Amino acid sequence: MLEIILYSTLGLLGTAIGAFLGIFFGKKMIGKTLAITAGIMGGLVIFDLFPLSLSLSDPIVALISTAIGILGVMLLGNVIGKFQPLKQKNRMINSGLILLFSMALHNFPEGMAIGSGGAESTQTGFIIALTIALHDIPEGMAVATPFVGGSVKNRKVFLMTIFSSLSTIVGAVIGYLLGSISDYTNAICLGIASGAMLYVVVRELLPGSLKSSSVRDVIIFSFVGVLISIIFISVIG
């Protein structure tokens, strides 16, 4: 059990690296960083999360869970707005909070994969954990960047980003105890995360990047973000 918990902390390491990247580049060029982040998130959804949801279930389940993710984020944004008035300077903070909860949901089945793999053998658990750690680098950057755009202090940005990854450890423990997670449950979690991420990309990140960067720069850096996501997916694949 202790080994599984230690392996699952690799996900925190990947998230921490992504948080540092988001903080560093976000401070220097927030518009371009938001565009890259939008590209990374869009690429992860289109080439990784949603196809995986499809492969684990069927088109109806994948599409319905994605729609639930979109509607859920819209509802969550309204709830957050009641506590944090949607002034212009707070839009990025709201986006960051939505992404934080979305990533926490997405990281839970990843943790269960580590735990269930570790239940079979410690080597399998370690390989899965290392793969997920690489996967969490761009995701950590995606969570951190909106908070940077909302002028949140670096320490708080880092801690909130790490918080989104704690569900990996919880999932690893449960996965180890149960031995596995059903494909349909995993597919639903992936679909919901896909919908939530797509909504934030289209509704918040791209419009936010256009406020401080030209259309040309946003297109170029978004494309760079998509390429980065494809590279990461290829490496962990």
C-alpha positions, 0 to 999 in steps of 0.5 A, spaced: 500 500 500 505 504 501 508 503 495 502 505 491 501 511 495 508 513 493 507 512 486 501 516 486 505 522 488 509 522 481 502 525 479 503 531 484 510 532 481 508 532 474 502 537 476 508 541 480 512 542 474 506 544 470 504 549 475 511 552 475 511 552 467 504 556 468 507 561 473 513 562 469 511 563 462 504 566 465 507 572 468 512 574 462 506 573 456 499 572 459 496 572 452 500 567 449 501 563 455 493 562 455 493 561 447 498 555 448 494 552 454 488 553 450 491 549 445 494 544 449 487 542 453 484 542 446 489 537 443 488 533 450 481 533 449 480 531 441 486 526 441 486 523 448 480 524 453 474 524 448 477 518 444 479 514 450 472 515 453 469 512 446 473 506 446 471 505 453 464 505 452 460 507 446 458 514 442 452 515 446 455 515 453 461 519 451 457 524 448 452 525 453 457 525 459 461 530 455 454 534 454 454 533 462 461 536 463 459 542 459 452 543 462 456 542 469 461 547 468 456 552 466 452 551 472 459 551 476 461 558 473 454 561 475 455 558 482 462 561 483 460 567 480 455 568 486 461 568 491 466 571 486 462 577 482 464 576 475 468 583 474 473 583 468 479 581 473 476 575 476 474 571 470 480 568 469 480 566 477 473 563 475 476 559 469 481 557 474 477 554 479 472 550 474 479 547 471 481 545 478 475 541 479 475 538 472 482 536 473 480 533 480 475 529 477 479 527 471 485 525 476 481 520 480 480 515 475 488 516 473 489 514 480 485 508 480 489 506 474 495 506 478 492 503 484 489 497 480 495 496 476 499 496 483 494 491 485 497 486 479 504 488 480 508 494 483 512 494 476 505 495 473 503 500 478 510 504 477 509 504 469 502 507 470 504 512 475 510 515 471 506 515 464 500 519 468 506 524 471 508 526 464 501 527 462 500 531 468 505 536 466 501 540 461 494 539 465 498 542 471 500 548 466 493 549 464 490 549 471 495 554 473 495 559 467 488 562 469 490 563 476 496 567 474 491 571 469 487 573 475 493 576 478 493 570 484 499 570 488 504 565 485 504 561 492 497 560 492 497 558 484 502 553 486 498 550 492 491 550 488 494 547 482 497 541 487 490 541 490 487 538 483 492 533 483 490 530 490 485 526 488 490 522 484 492 519 491 485 518 493 484 514 487 490 510 487 488 507 494 481 506 492 483 502 486 488 498 490 483 496 495 478 494 489 483 492 484 479 495 478 475 501 475 469 499 470 470 501 463 464 505 463 465 509 470 472 511 467 469 513 460 464 517 464 469 521 468 473 522 461 467 525 458 465 529 463 472 532 464 472 533 456 466 537 456 468 541 462 475 543 458 472 544 452 468 549 455 473 553 458 477 553 452 472 556 448 469 560 453 474 563 457 482 561 455 481 563 447 477 570 449 482 571 454 488 571 450 485 575 445 485 581 450 492 581 450 495 578 444 493 579 436 489 574 433 495 572 429 499 570 435 493 567 438 492 562 432 500 561 432 501 559 439 494 555 440 497 551 434 503 550 438 499 548 444 496 543 440 503 540 437 505 540 444 499 536 446 500 531 441 507 530 443 506 528 450 500 523 448 505 520 443 510 519 448 506 516 453 502 512 448 
